[in-house]
């Protein structure tokens, strides 16, 4: 019988998502696939990261959402 992995904390999940942005602009699906998180989890955490000013939307349509790390202005 397989043991269940311990749940990750919100902090761990958000760090994982932010680290994935090192690859550039990403869709929610791309992040979900490369991190092993569900689409819904990624979407919810991205909303939080937008609110914190760390991530910004590049393009949002009915079918796709593309995000990137927010550029820090000097």
PDB file of N, H, CA, C and O in Angstrom:
ATOM      1  N   UNK A   1       0.833  -1.187   0.000  1.00  0.00           N
ATOM      2  CA  UNK A   1       0.000   0.000   0.000  1.00  0.00           C
ATOM      3  C   UNK A   1       0.881   1.256   0.000  1.00  0.00           C
ATOM      4  O   UNK A   1       1.827   1.366   0.780  1.00  0.00           O
ATOM      5  N   UNK A   2       0.553   2.188  -0.882  1.00  0.00           N
ATOM      6  H   UNK A   2      -0.215   2.098  -1.516  1.00  0.00           H
ATOM      7  CA  UNK A   2       1.346   3.413  -0.975  1.00  0.00           C
ATOM      8  C   UNK A   2       0.976   4.388   0.120  1.00  0.00           C
ATOM      9  O   UNK A   2      -0.199   4.593   0.427  1.00  0.00           O
ATOM     10  N   UNK A   3       1.992   4.981   0.697  1.00  0.00           N
ATOM     11  H   UNK A   3       2.946   4.814   0.447  1.00  0.00           H
ATOM     12  CA  UNK A   3       1.748   6.005   1.711  1.00  0.00           C
ATOM     13  C   UNK A   3       1.510   7.331   1.020  1.00  0.00           C
ATOM     14  O   UNK A   3       2.118   7.640  -0.005  1.00  0.00           O
ATOM     15  N   UNK A   4       0.633   8.088   1.588  1.00  0.00           N
ATOM     16  H   UNK A   4       0.139   7.837   2.420  1.00  0.00           H
ATOM     17  CA  UNK A   4       0.330   9.404   1.056  1.00  0.00           C
ATOM     18  C   UNK A   4       1.419  10.393   1.416  1.00  0.00           C
ATOM     19  O   UNK A   4       1.947  10.380   2.528  1.00  0.00           O
ATOM     20  N   UNK A   5       1.750  11.255   0.461  1.00  0.00           N
ATOM     21  H   UNK A   5       1.322  11.266  -0.443  1.00  0.00           H
ATOM     22  CA  UNK A   5       2.731  12.298   0.721  1.00  0.00           C
ATOM     23  C   UNK A   5       2.120  13.310   1.690  1.00  0.00           C
ATOM     24  O   UNK A   5       0.924  13.591   1.619  1.00  0.00           O
ATOM     25  N   UNK A   6       2.928  13.854   2.587  1.00  0.00           N
ATOM     26  H   UNK A   6       3.900  13.626   2.644  1.00  0.00           H
ATOM     27  CA  UNK A   6       2.376  14.893   3.468  1.00  0.00           C
ATOM     28  C   UNK A   6       1.971  16.110   2.643  1.00  0.00           C
ATOM     29  O   UNK A   6       2.596  16.431   1.633  1.00  0.00           O
ATOM     30  N   UNK A   7       0.909  16.781   3.096  1.00  0.00           N
ATOM     31  H   UNK A   7       0.401  16.521   3.917  1.00  0.00           H
ATOM     32  CA  UNK A   7       0.444  17.963   2.367  1.00  0.00           C
ATOM     33  C   UNK A   7       1.504  19.045   2.388  1.00  0.00           C
ATOM     34  O   UNK A   7       2.195  19.241   3.387  1.00  0.00           O
ATOM     35  N   UNK A   8       1.621  19.746   1.264  1.00  0.00           N
ATOM     36  H   UNK A   8       1.059  19.587   0.452  1.00  0.00           H
ATOM     37  CA  UNK A   8       2.557  20.867   1.193  1.00  0.00           C
ATOM     38  C   UNK A   8       1.894  22.101   1.787  1.00  0.00           C
ATOM     39  O   UNK A   8       0.673  22.251   1.738  1.00  0.00           O
ATOM     40  N   UNK A   9       2.707  22.974   2.341  1.00  0.00           N
ATOM     41  H   UNK A   9       3.699  22.852   2.381  1.00  0.00           H
ATOM     42  CA  UNK A   9       2.164  24.215   2.892  1.00  0.00           C
ATOM     43  C   UNK A   9       1.925  25.202   1.758  1.00  0.00           C
ATOM     44  O   UNK A   9       2.458  25.042   0.660  1.00  0.00           O
ATOM     45  N   UNK A  10       1.119  26.227   2.033  1.00  0.00           N
ATOM     46  H   UNK A  10       0.686  26.358   2.925  1.00  0.00           H
ATOM     47  CA  UNK A  10       0.882  27.261   1.031  1.00  0.00           C
ATOM     48  C   UNK A  10       2.200  27.877   0.599  1.00  0.00           C
ATOM     49  O   UNK A  10       2.406  28.141  -0.585  1.00  0.00           O
ATOM     50  N   UNK A  11       3.097  28.109   1.553  1.00  0.00           N
ATOM     51  H   UNK A  11       2.930  27.895   2.515  1.00  0.00           H
ATOM     52  CA  UNK A  11       4.394  28.710   1.250  1.00  0.00           C
ATOM     53  C   UNK A  11       5.179  27.833   0.268  1.00  0.00           C
ATOM     54  O   UNK A  11       5.750  28.338  -0.698  1.00  0.00           O
ATOM     55  N   UNK A  12       5.205  26.530   0.516  1.00  0.00           N
ATOM     56  H   UNK A  12       4.741  26.119   1.301  1.00  0.00           H
ATOM     57  CA  UNK A  12       5.927  25.604  -0.365  1.00  0.00           C
ATOM     58  C   UNK A  12       5.319  25.602  -1.774  1.00  0.00           C
ATOM     59  O   UNK A  12       6.044  25.592  -2.769  1.00  0.00           O
ATOM     60  N   UNK A  13       3.994  25.610  -1.847  1.00  0.00           N
ATOM     61  H   UNK A  13       3.405  25.618  -1.038  1.00  0.00           H
ATOM     62  CA  UNK A  13       3.312  25.593  -3.140  1.00  0.00           C
ATOM     63  C   UNK A  13       3.620  26.871  -3.915  1.00  0.00           C
ATOM     64  O   UNK A  13       3.907  26.828  -5.112  1.00  0.00           O
ATOM     65  N   UNK A  14       3.558  28.007  -3.222  1.00  0.00           N
ATOM     66  H   UNK A  14       3.324  28.042  -2.251  1.00  0.00           H
ATOM     67  CA  UNK A  14       3.810  29.290  -3.900  1.00  0.00           C
ATOM     68  C   UNK A  14       5.252  29.412  -4.346  1.00  0.00           C
ATOM     69  O   UNK A  14       5.518  29.976  -5.407  1.00  0.00           O
ATOM     70  N   UNK A  15       6.183  28.902  -3.568  1.00  0.00           N
ATOM     71  H   UNK A  15       5.966  28.444  -2.706  1.00  0.00           H
ATOM     72  CA  UNK A  15       7.592  28.914  -3.977  1.00  0.00           C
ATOM     73  C   UNK A  15       7.801  28.045  -5.212  1.00  0.00           C
ATOM     74  O   UNK A  15       8.565  28.400  -6.109  1.00  0.00           O
ATOM     75  N   UNK A  16       7.120  26.913  -5.251  1.00  0.00           N
ATOM     76  H   UNK A  16       6.499  26.624  -4.522  1.00  0.00           H
ATOM     77  CA  UNK A  16       7.194  26.008  -6.395  1.00  0.00           C
ATOM     78  C   UNK A  16       6.670  26.697  -7.662  1.00  0.00           C
ATOM     79  O   UNK A  16       7.270  26.583  -8.731  1.00  0.00           O
ATOM     80  N   UNK A  17       5.554  27.407  -7.533  1.00  0.00           N
ATOM     81  H   UNK A  17       5.066  27.499  -6.665  1.00  0.00           H
ATOM     82  CA  UNK A  17       4.968  28.123  -8.668  1.00  0.00           C
ATOM     83  C   UNK A  17       5.894  29.247  -9.121  1.00  0.00           C
ATOM     84  O   UNK A  17       6.143  29.403 -10.316  1.00  0.00           O
ATOM     85  N   UNK A  18       6.403  30.025  -8.176  1.00  0.00           N
ATOM     86  H   UNK A  18       6.201  29.898  -7.205  1.00  0.00           H
ATOM     87  CA  UNK A  18       7.302  31.135  -8.536  1.00  0.00           C
ATOM     88  C   UNK A  18       8.575  30.618  -9.207  1.00  0.00           C
ATOM     89  O   UNK A  18       9.077  31.233 -10.147  1.00  0.00           O
ATOM     90  N   UNK A  19       9.091  29.497  -8.726  1.00  0.00           N
ATOM     91  H   UNK A  19       8.683  28.997  -7.961  1.00  0.00           H
ATOM     92  CA  UNK A  19      10.296  28.903  -9.318  1.00  0.00           C
ATOM     93  C   UNK A  19      10.030  28.487 -10.770  1.00  0.00           C
ATOM     94  O   UNK A  19      10.918  28.577 -11.618  1.00  0.00           O
ATOM     95  N   UNK A  20       8.815  28.037 -11.048  1.00  0.00           N
ATOM     96  H   UNK A  20       8.093  27.965 -10.360  1.00  0.00           H
ATOM     97  CA  UNK A  20       8.461  27.602 -12.403  1.00  0.00           C
ATOM     98  C   UNK A  20       8.470  28.767 -13.388  1.00  0.00           C
ATOM     99  O   UNK A  20       8.664  28.563 -14.586  1.00  0.00           O
ATOM    100  N   UNK A  21       8.262  29.986 -12.890  1.00  0.00           N
ATOM    101  H   UNK A  21       8.104  30.151 -11.917  1.00  0.00           H
ATOM    102  CA  UNK A  21       8.290  31.160 -13.760  1.00  0.00           C
ATOM    103  C   UNK A  21       9.696  31.483 -14.249  1.00  0.00           C
ATOM    104  O   UNK A  21       9.859  32.371 -15.086  1.00  0.00           O
ATOM    105  N   UNK A  22      10.720  30.786 -13.749  1.00  0.00           N
ATOM    106  H   UNK A  22      10.588  30.065 -13.068  1.00  0.00           H
ATOM    107  CA  UNK A  22      12.082  30.997 -14.256  1.00  0.00           C
ATOM    108  C   UNK A  22      12.166  30.589 -15.728  1.00  0.00           C
ATOM    109  O   UNK A  22      13.105  30.965 -16.431  1.00  0.00           O
ATOM    110  N   UNK A  23      11.184  29.823 -16.184  1.00  0.00           N
ATOM    111  H   UNK A  23      10.422  29.518 -15.613  1.00  0.00           H
ATOM    112  CA  UNK A  23      11.129  29.390 -17.584  1.00  0.00           C
ATOM    113  C   UNK A  23      10.491  30.454 -18.474  1.00  0.00           C
ATOM    114  O   UNK A  23      10.406  30.277 -19.689  1.00  0.00           O
ATOM    115  N   UNK A  24      10.041  31.560 -17.875  1.00  0.00           N
ATOM    116  H   UNK A  24      10.110  31.704 -16.888  1.00  0.00           H
ATOM    117  CA  UNK A  24       9.416  32.639 -18.645  1.00  0.00           C
ATOM    118  C   UNK A  24       7.917  32.679 -18.433  1.00  0.00           C
ATOM    119  O   UNK A  24       7.407  32.224 -17.409  1.00  0.00           O
ATOM    120  N   UNK A  25       7.217  33.231 -19.413  1.00  0.00           N
ATOM    121  H   UNK A  25       7.631  33.601 -20.244  1.00  0.00           H
ATOM    122  CA  UNK A  25       5.759  33.316 -19.329  1.00  0.00           C
ATOM    123  C   UNK A  25       5.187  31.905 -19.315  1.00  0.00           C
ATOM    124  O   UNK A  25       5.653  31.018 -20.031  1.00  0.00           O
ATOM    125  N   UNK A  26       4.163  31.719 -18.482  1.00  0.00           N
ATOM    126  H   UNK A  26       3.785  32.439 -17.901  1.00  0.00           H
ATOM    127  CA  UNK A  26       3.601  30.371 -18.320  1.00  0.00           C
ATOM    128  C   UNK A  26       2.080  30.422 -18.283  1.00  0.00           C
ATOM    129  O   UNK A  26       1.486  31.403 -17.834  1.00  0.00           O
ATOM    130  N   UNK A  27       1.464  29.352 -18.762  1.00  0.00           N
ATOM    131  H   UNK A  27       1.946  28.555 -19.127  1.00  0.00           H
ATOM    132  CA  UNK A  27       0.018  29.197 -18.592  1.00  0.00           C
ATOM    133  C   UNK A  27      -0.226  28.416 -17.310  1.00  0.00           C
ATOM    134  O   UNK A  27       0.682  27.781 -16.773  1.00  0.00           O
ATOM    135  N   UNK A  28      -1.449  28.469 -16.831  1.00  0.00           N
ATOM    136  H   UNK A  28      -2.187  28.985 -17.266  1.00  0.00           H
ATOM    137  CA  UNK A  28      -1.805  27.716 -15.630  1.00  0.00           C
ATOM    138  C   UNK A  28      -1.564  26.227 -15.868  1.00  0.00           C
ATOM    139  O   UNK A  28      -1.063  25.529 -14.987  1.00  0.00           O
ATOM    140  N   UNK A  29      -1.922  25.740 -17.062  1.00  0.00           N
ATOM    141  H   UNK A  29      -2.330  26.307 -17.777  1.00  0.00           H
ATOM    142  CA  UNK A  29      -1.727  24.317 -17.386  1.00  0.00           C
ATOM    143  C   UNK A  29      -0.250  23.925 -17.373  1.00  0.00           C
ATOM    144  O   UNK A  29       0.109  22.871 -16.848  1.00  0.00           O
ATOM    145  N   UNK A  30       0.595  24.763 -17.944  1.00  0.00           N
ATOM    146  H   UNK A  30       0.303  25.619 -18.370  1.00  0.00           H
ATOM    147  CA  UNK A  30       2.037  24.462 -17.969  1.00  0.00           C
ATOM    148  C   UNK A  30       2.593  24.358 -16.553  1.00  0.00           C
ATOM    149  O   UNK A  30       3.369  23.453 -16.246  1.00  0.00           O
ATOM    150  N   UNK A  31       2.194  25.286 -15.702  1.00  0.00           N
ATOM    151  H   UNK A  31       1.564  26.021 -15.951  1.00  0.00           H
ATOM    152  CA  UNK A  31       2.673  25.259 -14.317  1.00  0.00           C
ATOM    153  C   UNK A  31       2.153  24.007 -13.608  1.00  0.00           C
ATOM    154  O   UNK A  31       2.895  23.340 -12.887  1.00  0.00           O
ATOM    155  N   UNK A  32       0.880  23.697 -13.817  1.00  0.00           N
ATOM    156  H   UNK A  32       0.277  24.238 -14.402  1.00  0.00           H
ATOM    157  CA  UNK A  32       0.283  22.522 -13.177  1.00  0.00           C
ATOM    158  C   UNK A  32       1.011  21.244 -13.599  1.00  0.00           C
ATOM    159  O   UNK A  32       1.309  20.390 -12.764  1.00  0.00           O
ATOM    160  N   UNK A  33       1.293  21.118 -14.883  1.00  0.00           N
ATOM    161  H   UNK A  33       1.051  21.812 -15.562  1.00  0.00           H
ATOM    162  CA  UNK A  33       1.960  19.908 -15.374  1.00  0.00           C
ATOM    163  C   UNK A  33       3.384  19.788 -14.865  1.00  0.00           C
ATOM    164  O   UNK A  33       3.811  18.695 -14.493  1.00  0.00           O
ATOM    165  N   UNK A  34       4.129  20.885 -14.839  1.00  0.00           N
ATOM    166  H   UNK A  34       3.782  21.773 -15.141  1.00  0.00           H
ATOM    167  CA  UNK A  34       5.534  20.788 -14.448  1.00  0.00           C
ATOM    168  C   UNK A  34       5.726  20.707 -12.931  1.00  0.00           C
ATOM    169  O   UNK A  34       6.770  20.247 -12.468  1.00  0.00           O
ATOM    170  N   UNK A  35       4.735  21.148 -12.154  1.00  0.00           N
ATOM    171  H   UNK A  35       3.887  21.522 -12.530  1.00  0.00           H
ATOM    172  CA  UNK A  35       4.864  21.093 -10.692  1.00  0.00           C
ATOM    173  C   UNK A  35       4.130  19.907 -10.073  1.00  0.00           C
ATOM    174  O   UNK A  35       4.375  19.559  -8.918  1.00  0.00           O
ATOM    175  N   UNK A  36       3.234  19.289 -10.835  1.00  0.00           N
ATOM    176  H   UNK A  36       3.035  19.573 -11.773  1.00  0.00           H
ATOM    177  CA  UNK A  36       2.457  18.176 -10.296  1.00  0.00           C
ATOM    178  C   UNK A  36       1.269  18.633  -9.462  1.00  0.00           C
ATOM    179  O   UNK A  36       0.646  17.831  -8.767  1.00  0.00           O
ATOM    180  N   UNK A  37       0.956  19.928  -9.531  1.00  0.00           N
ATOM    181  H   UNK A  37       1.462  20.580 -10.096  1.00  0.00           H
ATOM    182  CA  UNK A  37      -0.195  20.461  -8.815  1.00  0.00           C
ATOM    183  C   UNK A  37      -1.418  20.414  -9.724  1.00  0.00           C
ATOM    184  O   UNK A  37      -1.283  20.247 -10.936  1.00  0.00           O
ATOM    185  N   UNK A  38      -2.600  20.560  -9.154  1.00  0.00           N
ATOM    186  H   UNK A  38      -2.710  20.696  -8.169  1.00  0.00           H
ATOM    187  CA  UNK A  38      -3.795  20.589  -9.986  1.00  0.00           C
ATOM    188  C   UNK A  38      -3.959  21.977 -10.591  1.00  0.00           C
ATOM    189  O   UNK A  38      -3.413  22.958 -10.087  1.00  0.00           O
ATOM    190  N   UNK A  39      -4.724  22.044 -11.685  1.00  0.00           N
ATOM    191  H   UNK A  39      -5.168  21.248 -12.095  1.00  0.00           H
ATOM    192  CA  UNK A  39      -4.987  23.318 -12.348  1.00  0.00           C
ATOM    193  C   UNK A  39      -5.634  24.284 -11.364  1.00  0.00           C
ATOM    194  O   UNK A  39      -5.255  25.453 -11.302  1.00  0.00           O
ATOM    195  N   UNK A  40      -6.603  23.805 -10.599  1.00  0.00           N
ATOM    196  H   UNK A  40      -6.911  22.855 -10.649  1.00  0.00           H
ATOM    197  CA  UNK A  40      -7.339  24.644  -9.648  1.00  0.00           C
ATOM    198  C   UNK A  40      -6.416  25.197  -8.560  1.00  0.00           C
ATOM    199  O   UNK A  40      -6.528  26.364  -8.185  1.00  0.00           O
ATOM    200  N   UNK A  41      -5.515  24.371  -8.058  1.00  0.00           N
ATOM    201  H   UNK A  41      -5.424  23.423  -8.362  1.00  0.00           H
ATOM    202  CA  UNK A  41      -4.572  24.819  -7.029  1.00  0.00           C
ATOM    203  C   UNK A  41      -3.677  25.921  -7.576  1.00  0.00           C
ATOM    204  O   UNK A  41      -3.478  26.946  -6.923  1.00  0.00           O
ATOM    205  N   UNK A  42      -3.139  25.712  -8.768  1.00  0.00           N
ATOM    206  H   UNK A  42      -3.301  24.879  -9.298  1.00  0.00           H
ATOM    207  CA  UNK A  42      -2.264  26.714  -9.387  1.00  0.00           C
ATOM    208  C   UNK A  42      -3.039  28.011  -9.600  1.00  0.00           C
ATOM    209  O   UNK A  42      -2.541  29.089  -9.277  1.00  0.00           O
ATOM    210  N   UNK A  43      -4.240  27.918 -10.136  1.00  0.00           N
ATOM    211  H   UNK A  43      -4.645  27.042 -10.399  1.00  0.00           H
ATOM    212  CA  UNK A  43      -5.052  29.101 -10.405  1.00  0.00           C
ATOM    213  C   UNK A  43      -5.314  29.894  -9.119  1.00  0.00           C
ATOM    214  O   UNK A  43      -5.183  31.118  -9.109  1.00  0.00           O
ATOM    215  N   UNK A  44      -5.678  29.212  -8.053  1.00  0.00           N
ATOM    216  H   UNK A  44      -5.784  28.218  -8.061  1.00  0.00           H
ATOM    217  CA  UNK A  44      -5.956  29.886  -6.777  1.00  0.00           C
ATOM    218  C   UNK A  44      -4.712  30.574  -6.210  1.00  0.00           C
ATOM    219  O   UNK A  44      -4.796  31.695  -5.709  1.00  0.00           O
ATOM    220  N   UNK A  45      -3.578  29.915  -6.285  1.00  0.00           N
ATOM    221  H   UNK A  45      -3.509  29.004  -6.691  1.00  0.00           H
ATOM    222  CA  UNK A  45      -2.353  30.499  -5.740  1.00  0.00           C
ATOM    223  C   UNK A  45      -1.853  31.656  -6.610  1.00  0.00           C
ATOM    224  O   UNK A  45      -1.277  32.612  -6.091  1.00  0.00           O
ATOM    225  N   UNK A  46      -2.067  31.580  -7.914  1.00  0.00           N
ATOM    226  H   UNK A  46      -2.535  30.804  -8.336  1.00  0.00           H
ATOM    227  CA  UNK A  46      -1.678  32.688  -8.788  1.00  0.00           C
ATOM    228  C   UNK A  46      -2.504  33.931  -8.448  1.00  0.00           C
ATOM    229  O   UNK A  46      -1.979  35.044  -8.461  1.00  0.00           O
ATOM    230  N   UNK A  47      -3.776  33.749  -8.149  1.00  0.00           N
ATOM    231  H   UNK A  47      -4.202  32.845  -8.139  1.00  0.00           H
ATOM    232  CA  UNK A  47      -4.615  34.883  -7.733  1.00  0.00           C
ATOM    233  C   UNK A  47      -4.000  35.545  -6.501  1.00  0.00           C
ATOM    234  O   UNK A  47      -3.942  36.772  -6.417  1.00  0.00           O
ATOM    235  N   UNK A  48      -3.545  34.738  -5.554  1.00  0.00           N
ATOM    236  H   UNK A  48      -3.593  33.742  -5.623  1.00  0.00           H
ATOM    237  CA  UNK A  48      -2.892  35.272  -4.354  1.00  0.00           C
ATOM    238  C   UNK A  48      -1.600  36.012  -4.722  1.00  0.00           C
ATOM    239  O   UNK A  48      -1.344  37.107  -4.222  1.00  0.00           O
ATOM    240  N   UNK A  49      -0.794  35.410  -5.595  1.00  0.00           N
ATOM    241  H   UNK A  49      -1.003  34.521  -6.001  1.00  0.00           H
ATOM    242  CA  UNK A  49       0.480  36.015  -5.983  1.00  0.00           C
ATOM    243  C   UNK A  49       0.285  37.320  -6.756  1.00  0.00           C
ATOM    244  O   UNK A  49       1.116  38.224  -6.660  1.00  0.00           O
ATOM    245  N   UNK A  50      -0.793  37.426  -7.513  1.00  0.00           N
ATOM    246  H   UNK A  50      -1.468  36.692  -7.592  1.00  0.00           H
ATOM    247  CA  UNK A  50      -1.120  38.680  -8.199  1.00  0.00           C
ATOM    248  C   UNK A  50      -1.438  39.743  -7.149  1.00  0.00           C
ATOM    249  O   UNK A  50      -0.974  40.879  -7.244  1.00  0.00           O
ATOM    250  N   UNK A  51      -2.223  39.369  -6.160  1.00  0.00           N
ATOM    251  H   UNK A  51      -2.600  38.446  -6.083  1.00  0.00           H
ATOM    252  CA  UNK A  51      -2.577  40.293  -5.087  1.00  0.00           C
ATOM    253  C   UNK A  51      -1.365  40.792  -4.319  1.00  0.00           C
ATOM    254  O   UNK A  51      -1.350  41.927  -3.844  1.00  0.00           O
ATOM    255  N   UNK A  52      -0.343  39.941  -4.197  1.00  0.00           N
ATOM    256  H   UNK A  52      -0.355  39.018  -4.583  1.00  0.00           H
ATOM    257  CA  UNK A  52       0.890  40.317  -3.503  1.00  0.00           C
ATOM    258  C   UNK A  52       1.838  41.110  -4.403  1.00  0.00           C
ATOM    259  O   UNK A  52       2.869  41.599  -3.940  1.00  0.00           O
ATOM    260  N   UNK A  53       1.491  41.238  -5.692  1.00  0.00           N
ATOM    261  H   UNK A  53       0.654  40.841  -6.068  1.00  0.00           H
ATOM    262  CA  UNK A  53       2.310  42.013  -6.614  1.00  0.00           C
ATOM    263  C   UNK A  53       3.522  41.267  -7.153  1.00  0.00           C
ATOM    264  O   UNK A  53       4.471  41.891  -7.627  1.00  0.00           O
ATOM    265  N   UNK A  54       3.501  39.945  -7.086  1.00  0.00           N
ATOM    266  H   UNK A  54       2.730  39.438  -6.701  1.00  0.00           H
ATOM    267  CA  UNK A  54       4.643  39.153  -7.557  1.00  0.00           C
ATOM    268  C   UNK A  54       4.462  38.638  -8.983  1.00  0.00           C
ATOM    269  O   UNK A  54       5.441  38.394  -9.688  1.00  0.00           O
ATOM    270  N   UNK A  55       3.217  38.474  -9.405  1.00  0.00           N
ATOM    271  H   UNK A  55       2.421  38.672  -8.832  1.00  0.00           H
ATOM    272  CA  UNK A  55       2.896  37.913 -10.720  1.00  0.00           C
ATOM    273  C   UNK A  55       1.901  38.851 -11.388  1.00  0.00           C
ATOM    274  O   UNK A  55       1.090  39.491 -10.719  1.00  0.00           O
ATOM    275  N   UNK A  56       1.970  38.926 -12.728  1.00  0.00           N
ATOM    276  H   UNK A  56       2.629  38.406 -13.272  1.00  0.00           H
ATOM    277  CA  UNK A  56       1.002  39.738 -13.464  1.00  0.00           C
ATOM    278  C   UNK A  56       0.501  38.975 -14.683  1.00  0.00           C
ATOM    279  O   UNK A  56       1.231  38.177 -15.269  1.00  0.00           O
ATOM    280  N   UNK A  57      -0.750  39.227 -15.060  1.00  0.00           N
ATOM    281  H   UNK A  57      -1.344  39.875 -14.584  1.00  0.00           H
ATOM    282  CA  UNK A  57      -1.275  38.568 -16.262  1.00  0.00           C
ATOM    283  C   UNK A  57      -0.687  39.199 -17.514  1.00  0.00           C
ATOM    284  O   UNK A  57      -0.479  40.411 -17.575  1.00  0.00           O
ATOM    285  N   UNK A  58      -0.422  38.367 -18.506  1.00  0.00           N
ATOM    286  H   UNK A  58      -0.591  37.383 -18.457  1.00  0.00           H
ATOM    287  CA  UNK A  58       0.058  38.833 -19.798  1.00  0.00           C
ATOM    288  C   UNK A  58      -1.109  38.805 -20.777  1.00  0.00           C
ATOM    289  O   UNK A  58      -1.305  39.740 -21.553  1.00  0.00           O
ATOM    290  N   UNK A  59      -1.879  37.721 -20.732  1.00  0.00           N
ATOM    291  H   UNK A  59      -1.719  36.961 -20.101  1.00  0.00           H
ATOM    292  CA  UNK A  59      -3.006  37.530 -21.632  1.00  0.00           C
ATOM    293  C   UNK A  59      -4.025  36.629 -20.957  1.00  0.00           C
ATOM    294  O   UNK A  59      -3.679  35.574 -20.425  1.00  0.00           O
ATOM    295  N   UNK A  60      -5.287  37.052 -20.982  1.00  0.00           N
ATOM    296  H   UNK A  60      -5.567  37.909 -21.414  1.00  0.00           H
ATOM    297  CA  UNK A  60      -6.349  36.223 -20.414  1.00  0.00           C
ATOM    298  C   UNK A  60      -7.502  36.190 -21.393  1.00  0.00           C
ATOM    299  O   UNK A  60      -8.006  37.232 -21.811  1.00  0.00           O
ATOM    300  N   UNK A  61      -7.916  34.988 -21.757  1.00  0.00           N
ATOM    301  H   UNK A  61      -7.506  34.141 -21.417  1.00  0.00           H
ATOM    302  CA  UNK A  61      -9.084  34.821 -22.619  1.00  0.00           C
ATOM    303  C   UNK A  61      -9.964  33.743 -21.988  1.00  0.00           C
ATOM    304  O   UNK A  61      -9.680  33.242 -20.900  1.00  0.00           O
ATOM    305  N   UNK A  62     -11.006  33.409 -22.680  1.00  0.00           N
ATOM    306  H   UNK A  62     -11.236  33.816 -23.564  1.00  0.00           H
ATOM    307  CA  UNK A  62     -11.917  32.377 -22.200  1.00  0.00           C
ATOM    308  C   UNK A  62     -11.216  31.021 -22.120  1.00  0.00           C
ATOM    309  O   UNK A  62     -11.601  30.165 -21.323  1.00  0.00           O
ATOM    310  N   UNK A  63     -10.193  30.830 -22.942  1.00  0.00           N
ATOM    311  H   UNK A  63      -9.881  31.525 -23.589  1.00  0.00           H
ATOM    312  CA  UNK A  63      -9.562  29.518 -23.063  1.00  0.00           C
ATOM    313  C   UNK A  63      -8.172  29.406 -22.462  1.00  0.00           C
ATOM    314  O   UNK A  63      -7.713  28.298 -22.183  1.00  0.00           O
ATOM    315  N   UNK A  64      -7.491  30.528 -22.257  1.00  0.00           N
ATOM    316  H   UNK A  64      -7.864  31.427 -22.483  1.00  0.00           H
ATOM    317  CA  UNK A  64      -6.111  30.447 -21.762  1.00  0.00           C
ATOM    318  C   UNK A  64      -5.795  31.651 -20.882  1.00  0.00           C
ATOM    319  O   UNK A  64      -6.291  32.755 -21.105  1.00  0.00           O
ATOM    320  N   UNK A  65      -4.960  31.411 -19.880  1.00  0.00           N
ATOM    321  H   UNK A  65      -4.557  30.514 -19.698  1.00  0.00           H
ATOM    322  CA  UNK A  65      -4.458  32.474 -19.012  1.00  0.00           C
ATOM    323  C   UNK A  65      -2.938  32.375 -19.009  1.00  0.00           C
ATOM    324  O   UNK A  65      -2.381  31.329 -18.675  1.00  0.00           O
ATOM    325  N   UNK A  66      -2.265  33.468 -19.382  1.00  0.00           N
ATOM    326  H   UNK A  66      -2.718  34.317 -19.653  1.00  0.00           H
ATOM    327  CA  UNK A  66      -0.806  33.481 -19.414  1.00  0.00           C
ATOM    328  C   UNK A  66      -0.324  34.520 -18.412  1.00  0.00           C
ATOM    329  O   UNK A  66      -0.820  35.646 -18.374  1.00  0.00           O
ATOM    330  N   UNK A  67       0.651  34.120 -17.603  1.00  0.00           N
ATOM    331  H   UNK A  67       1.053  33.205 -17.634  1.00  0.00           H
ATOM    332  CA  UNK A  67       1.176  34.988 -16.553  1.00  0.00           C
ATOM    333  C   UNK A  67       2.695  35.069 -16.647  1.00  0.00           C
ATOM    334  O   UNK A  67       3.338  34.256 -17.311  1.00  0.00           O
ATOM    335  N   UNK A  68       3.252  36.068 -15.968  1.00  0.00           N
ATOM    336  H   UNK A  68       2.730  36.729 -15.428  1.00  0.00           H
ATOM    337  CA  UNK A  68       4.703  36.195 -15.843  1.00  0.00           C
ATOM    338  C   UNK A  68       5.007  36.835 -14.494  1.00  0.00           C
ATOM    339  O   UNK A  68       4.130  37.399 -13.838  1.00  0.00           O
ATOM    340  N   UNK A  69       6.275  36.731 -14.099  1.00  0.00           N
ATOM    341  H   UNK A  69       6.987  36.273 -14.631  1.00  0.00           H
ATOM    342  CA  UNK A  69       6.709  37.416 -12.890  1.00  0.00           C
ATOM    343  C   UNK A  69       6.607  38.911 -13.149  1.00  0.00           C
ATOM    344  O   UNK A  69       6.925  39.380 -14.241  1.00  0.00           O
ATOM    345  N   UNK A  70       6.174  39.641 -12.168  1.00  0.00           N
ATOM    346  H   UNK A  70       5.915  39.260 -11.280  1.00  0.00           H
ATOM    347  CA  UNK A  70       6.047  41.089 -12.324  1.00  0.00           C
ATOM    348  C   UNK A  70       7.429  41.712 -12.375  1.00  0.00           C
ATOM    349  O   UNK A  70       8.309  41.371 -11.584  1.00  0.00           O
ATOM    350  N   UNK A  71       7.607  42.618 -13.302  1.00  0.00           N
ATOM    351  H   UNK A  71       6.892  42.895 -13.944  1.00  0.00           H
ATOM    352  CA  UNK A  71       8.889  43.299 -13.456  1.00  0.00           C
ATOM    353  C   UNK A  71       9.046  44.344 -12.360  1.00  0.00           C
ATOM    354  O   UNK A  71       8.153  45.165 -12.152  1.00  0.00           O
ATOM    355  N   UNK A  72      10.149  44.319 -11.675  1.00  0.00           N
ATOM    356  H   UNK A  72      10.875  43.652 -11.844  1.00  0.00           H
ATOM    357  CA  UNK A  72      10.425  45.288 -10.621  1.00  0.00           C
ATOM    358  C   UNK A  72      11.027  46.519 -11.266  1.00  0.00           C
ATOM    359  O   UNK A  72      12.025  46.437 -11.982  1.00  0.00           O
ATOM    360  N   UNK A  73      10.415  47.655 -11.007  1.00  0.00           N
ATOM    361  H   UNK A  73       9.604  47.722 -10.425  1.00  0.00           H
ATOM    362  CA  UNK A  73      10.908  48.914 -11.593  1.00  0.00           C
ATOM    363  C   UNK A  73      11.987  49.507 -10.687  1.00  0.00           C
ATOM    364  O   UNK A  73      11.793  49.627  -9.477  1.00  0.00           O
ATOM    365  N   UNK A  74      13.139  49.883 -11.286  1.00  0.00           N
ATOM    366  H   UNK A  74      13.297  49.786 -12.269  1.00  0.00           H
ATOM    367  CA  UNK A  74      14.239  50.422 -10.460  1.00  0.00           C
ATOM    368  C   UNK A  74      13.922  51.777  -9.880  1.00  0.00           C
ATOM    369  O   UNK A  74      14.746  52.351  -9.168  1.00  0.00           O
TER     370      UNK A  74
END
